[in-house]
Amino acid sequence: MRLLRPFVISVLMVSLTACANTGLRKFTAPGNGPDDFLVSPSKPLQEPTSYTALPAPTPGQTNLVDATPLADAAAALGGRRGDPNAGIPSRDGAIVAHASRFGVTPNVRAELAAKDAAFRKSKRRFTKVKIVREDIYNEAYKRQTLDPNEIARLYRNSGIATPTAPPSN
């Protein structure tokens, strides 16, 4: 009986550690197989109106059936296709003037990326000495996350109509 107790405890410990969910944040490919994210879908082929009016092929240029997700999204949201830096149409001048009334930072994306990198670097604990892998996204932004149930409760208590939410259990 004395030898059975450590054996049972060790079996329980091994079985509990087998239940750990350690593969959720693994971003590397599991093997040497194909990478599904390298496959890019293309638009359906179209027959041109005139075969004599086709442009000469230019190596390295885009194709008519290549996917253009940014232009497609802009068109779906009511915008226009083409170069996003081509300028502001006259019909949008009033809203752009109102949105930029307090000033515009021209390099806001690069500035935010640098600030975000500095913020994540300051939140590192054990990754400074490379004991663990550098995946600290959830740890760094833990204080900035919102609890949707708490926000819904705050809105309901202040009298704002909110849609029903599924129970948190």
N, C-alpha and C positions, 0 to 999 in steps of 0.2 A: 504494500500500500504506500510505503514511503517513496518508492521509486516511481510509482504511477503518477503522483501529483506533479512533479517537474515535467514529466513527459506530456501530460495533458495541458499544462500551462504553455509549454513550448509549441504544441500543436495549435492551440488557440491563438498564440501570438503570430505564428506564421500564417494562419488562415485570415487573421484580421489585416495583416499587412498586404495580403494578396487582394484585398478589397479596395486598396487605395487606387484612386483614379489619377494616375500620373501622366497619362497620354494626352490630356486636353490641350496643353500648350506646346506640343511638339510640332515645330514648323518644318522640320526636315523631311525629305522624301523617305519612305520606308525601304526603298530598294533602288535598283538600277532601271526600273521600268520607265515608261513614257510619262512626261509631265503634262497633266491635263490642262494646265493653265497656259501652256505654250500654243495650244491650238486656238486659232482665232477664227471665228465664224465669218463668213462672207455673205454679202447680199446676193439675191438671186440674179442669175445672168439675164441680160436684156439684149434684145436684137436692136441694133442701131437703125435709125430711120434711113440712113444712106451709108453704104459701105465705102463710097468714094470720099466722104467727108470725115472719115476716121483720122485722128491725129497719128503722127508717126510715133512708134513705141520709143520710150525713153527709159533706159535702165535706171533703176533706183527710185523712180517716181511712183506715185500712188496709182492704183487701178480703180476703175469705175465700180468694181464690186467689193473693194476694200471697205471694211466697217469704219464708220465715222461716228463714234458714240457721242462725242461732245456736240457735233452739229445736229445729230438726230435728237438729242435731248433738248437742245435749244429750240429746234423747230417744234417739238412736241409741247414745249411749255409756252409757245406763242412767240418765240424769238425768231431770229433770222439765221439762216445758214451762212457759212463763210467765215472770214477772218474775224475773230472776236475783238481784235485790236484795231479794226478798220475805222472806228469812230462811233460816235453816238448819233443815232438818227434824230432828226429834228422833232419827231413826235415824242421822243423820250427825254427831251431837254429839260422840261420842267421837273420831272421826278428826279433826274440826276442832280439838278441844281439844289433841290430840296434835301436830298440825301447827303450831299457833300457840303452843306451849309456851315458845318463846324470844321471843315478841313478834310483833306484826303492824304493818306500816307501812300506814296507811290509804290514803295517796296514792302507792303504789309505782309505778304506771304513769307518772304525771307526773314523779316524781323520776327514774326511769330514763330517760325521754325527755330530760329536761334534761341528765343526765349524759352520755348518748350524743351529744347535739348538741354539748356542750362537748368531748367526746373527738374527734369528727370535725373540729371546728373547730381543735383543737390539732394535728391531723395534716396539715393543709393545707400545701402547699408553694407552688405557683405560682398557686393559686386566690385567694390573699390580694390579689393585684394584678389579678385577673381576666384573666390571659393565656390561660388555658384554661378550659373549662367546668367547673362544679362537680360532678363525678361522681367522688368519691374513695372510694367504698365499699370496693372491693377493696384499694386502697392502704392505707386506714386500718386495716382488719381483717386485714391479711396475716399479722401475727404471731400472731393468735388462731385461725387456721384449723388444722384437723387433717389430717394425711396418713393416710387410711384404711389404706393398705398398711403404714405404719410402726406404727400402733396394732395392727393384726392381728399383725404380726411380734412386737411386745412381748408381746402376750397369749400367743402360741404359745410364746415363749421362757420365759414364766413358768409354763407348764403348763396354761393355761386353754384348753379346747376351743373352737375357732372354726370357723365355716363356711368352706368353700372360697370363694375369691374369684377372679374372672377375672384372667388375667395383665395386668400393667400395660403391656405392649408393644402 
